[in-house]
């Protein structure tokens, strides 16, 4: 089965709930069409795609961010070798976890490093590379690592709350990275983010870029709950849960300085 993200299919995988940060115009327009009984040709949603940010104020080398990227890539390569059995064993499956939390405990963590294809991991790692280093710089290495893991856990349980009866494997780093986005928006609301907007490259404040992204997650999440729980798709509730966790933790860890 293929899961289309934009116009690009993922790898052929079992039914999978993917956690991916890149906006998906196809899913959004289908949701609009279903809700308002309208032709999707009436809607044209431009892709706002971040490609960089301002790192001039960074003081620390982002060792944890780069290590997380490397670990995600390594885990994905192992996943490609292991195939479907590896995915079914180490992805987070809600109904299996609820039946045996102790035996399935490790999948809370392993699923954070699994991806459904090259586009999936590429998009997630791009977001982590852009936004993670400045958050790590503010929190420090160890607190940032703990922050990242806690956001990933929060994302997992947010998705679980809306899919308790689902046997669809959940995988992806974007729940944790959504937490990074939440922290970045809170800590650096005015920081300029370089964005590919249609065919133009522009700079926009982080509050606008990330704010637009989380609004899409709420809208798409509400429209996709009934469908994606049983058939797979994008796990929007994981994004929302990770983002909220990132905001809350950033409030506790940020100190007084806001850029």
C-alpha positions in Angstrom: 0.0 0.0 0.0 1.3 3.5 -0.8 0.8 6.6 1.2 1.0 9.7 -0.9 2.6 12.8 0.5 2.3 15.7 -1.8 2.7 14.0 -5.2 5.3 11.5 -4.0 4.5 7.9 -2.8 6.1 6.4 0.2 7.6 3.0 0.2 5.2 0.1 0.0 4.6 -0.7 3.6 1.9 -2.4 5.7 -0.9 -0.1 6.9 1.1 2.6 8.7 0.3 5.7 10.7 3.1 8.1 9.6 4.4 11.1 11.6 5.6 13.6 9.1 6.0 17.3 9.3 5.7 18.4 5.7 2.3 19.9 4.8 0.2 17.7 2.6 -2.0 19.7 0.2 -3.7 16.6 -1.1 -5.0 15.5 2.3 -6.0 19.0 3.2 -8.0 19.7 0.1 -9.7 16.3 0.3 -10.7 17.2 3.8 -12.1 20.5 2.7 -14.0 18.9 -0.2 -15.6 16.3 2.1 -16.6 18.9 4.7 -18.1 21.4 2.4 -19.2 19.0 -0.4 -17.1 21.0 -2.8 -14.7 20.4 -5.8 -11.1 20.4 -4.6 -10.1 22.4 -7.8 -11.6 25.5 -6.0 -8.8 25.3 -3.4 -5.2 26.1 -3.9 -3.1 25.9 -0.8 0.6 26.9 -1.4 3.2 24.9 0.3 5.2 26.9 2.9 8.4 24.9 3.0 11.2 26.0 5.5 14.7 25.7 4.1 16.8 27.6 6.7 16.9 30.1 9.6 19.1 32.6 11.3 21.8 30.9 13.4 23.9 34.0 14.0 23.2 34.0 17.8 24.0 30.3 18.3 26.8 29.7 20.8 26.9 25.9 21.2 27.7 23.3 18.5 24.4 21.3 18.2 25.9 17.9 18.9 22.6 16.4 20.1 20.7 17.6 17.1 23.2 16.1 14.7 23.4 12.9 16.7 19.6 12.5 16.6 19.7 13.1 12.8 22.4 10.4 12.4 20.5 8.0 14.7 17.4 8.4 12.6 19.2 7.8 9.4 21.0 4.8 10.8 17.7 3.3 12.2 16.0 3.9 8.8 18.7 2.0 7.0 18.3 -0.9 9.4 14.6 -0.7 8.9 15.1 -1.0 5.1 17.1 -4.1 5.6 14.7 -5.6 8.2 11.6 -5.1 6.0 8.0 -5.5 7.1 8.9 -7.8 10.1 11.1 -5.1 11.6 8.4 -2.5 11.1 5.7 -4.6 12.7 8.0 -5.5 15.6 9.4 -2.1 16.5 6.7 0.4 15.4 4.1 1.5 18.1 0.8 -0.4 17.7 -1.9 1.0 20.0 -4.0 -2.1 20.5 -0.9 -4.3 21.0 0.6 -1.8 23.5 -2.6 -1.6 25.5 -2.8 -5.4 25.7 0.8 -5.7 27.0 2.3 -2.4 28.0 5.3 -3.9 29.6 6.2 -6.1 26.7 5.7 -3.3 24.2 7.3 -0.5 26.2 10.3 -0.2 24.0 8.3 0.6 20.9 7.4 4.0 22.5 11.1 4.9 21.8 12.0 2.8 18.8 9.0 4.2 16.8 10.5 7.7 17.1 13.4 6.7 14.9 11.4 4.8 12.2 10.2 6.3 8.9 8.0 5.2 5.9 10.4 6.3 3.1 13.1 8.6 1.9 10.8 11.6 1.5 9.4 11.0 5.0 12.8 10.9 6.7 14.2 13.7 4.5 11.4 16.1 5.5 11.6 15.3 9.2 15.3 15.6 9.3 15.3 18.9 7.4 12.9 20.3 10.1 15.1 19.0 12.9 18.2 20.4 11.3 16.6 23.9 10.8 14.9 24.3 14.2 16.7 21.9 16.5 20.1 23.6 16.8 18.7 26.9 18.3 16.5 25.1 20.8 19.5 23.0 21.8 21.5 26.2 22.2 19.0 27.6 24.6 18.4 24.5 26.7 21.9 23.0 26.7 22.7 19.5 25.4 21.3 17.2 28.1 18.2 19.2 28.8 17.5 19.4 25.1 17.9 15.6 24.8 15.5 15.0 27.6 13.1 17.6 26.1 13.2 15.8 22.7 12.4 12.4 24.2 9.6 13.7 26.4 8.0 15.4 23.4 8.1 12.1 21.5 6.5 10.3 24.4 3.8 12.9 24.7 3.1 12.6 20.9 2.8 8.9 21.1 0.2 9.0 23.9 -1.7 11.8 22.2 -2.1 9.6 19.1 -2.9 6.6 21.3 -5.8 8.6 23.0 -7.5 8.8 19.6 -6.7 5.4 18.3 -6.9 2.9 21.2 -8.6 0.2 19.1 -6.2 0.6 16.1 -3.8 -2.1 15.0 -2.1 0.2 12.6 1.7 0.6 13.3 2.7 4.2 14.2 6.1 5.5 13.3 8.0 8.7 12.7 10.1 11.3 14.5 7.8 14.2 13.8 6.0 14.0 17.1 9.2 14.8 18.9 10.2 17.3 16.3 6.8 19.0 16.6 7.8 19.6 20.2 11.0 21.3 18.9 8.8 23.5 16.7 6.6 24.5 19.6 9.7 25.4 21.7 11.2 27.4 18.8 8.0 29.4 18.2 7.9 30.3 21.9 11.6 31.0 22.3 12.2 32.7 18.9 8.9 34.1 17.6 10.5 36.9 15.6 13.5 34.9 14.3 13.6 35.0 10.5 13.0 31.6 8.8 13.9 31.2 5.1 10.9 29.7 3.3 10.2 28.3 -0.1 6.7 29.7 -0.8 5.5 28.5 -4.2 8.3 29.5 -6.5 9.7 32.3 -4.3 12.3 32.2 -1.5 11.2 34.6 1.3 12.0 35.3 4.9 9.2 35.2 7.4 9.0 35.3 11.2 9.0 31.9 13.0 5.7 32.8 14.6 4.0 33.0 11.2 5.7 29.9 9.7 5.2 27.5 12.6 1.8 29.0 13.5 0.6 28.3 10.0 1.9 24.8 10.3 0.2 24.0 13.6 -3.1 25.4 12.4 -3.0 23.0 9.4 -2.3 20.2 11.9 -5.4 21.0 13.9 -7.6 21.3 10.8 -6.3 18.2 9.2 -6.3 16.2 12.4 -10.0 16.9 13.0 -10.8 15.9 9.5 -8.8 12.7 9.4 -9.4 11.0 12.7 -12.2 8.7 11.5 -10.3 7.6 8.4 -6.6 7.3 9.5 -7.2 5.3 12.6 -8.1 2.2 10.6 -6.4 2.7 7.2 -3.2 4.6 8.1 -2.1 8.0 7.0 -0.6 11.1 8.7 -0.8 11.0 12.5 -1.9 14.6 13.1 -2.8 14.0 16.8 0.9 13.0 17.4 2.0 16.3 15.9 -0.5 18.3 18.0 0.4 16.4 21.2 4.2 16.8 20.6 3.7 20.5 19.8 1.7 21.2 23.0 4.3 19.3 25.1 7.1 21.4 23.5 5.3 24.6 24.4 4.7 23.6 28.0 8.3 22.3 28.5 9.7 25.4 26.9 7.8 27.5 29.3 9.4 25.6 32.1 12.9 25.6 30.6 13.3 28.8 28.7 14.4 31.3 31.4 13.7 34.9 30.8 15.1 35.6 27.4 12.9 35.5 24.3 14.5 36.3 20.9 
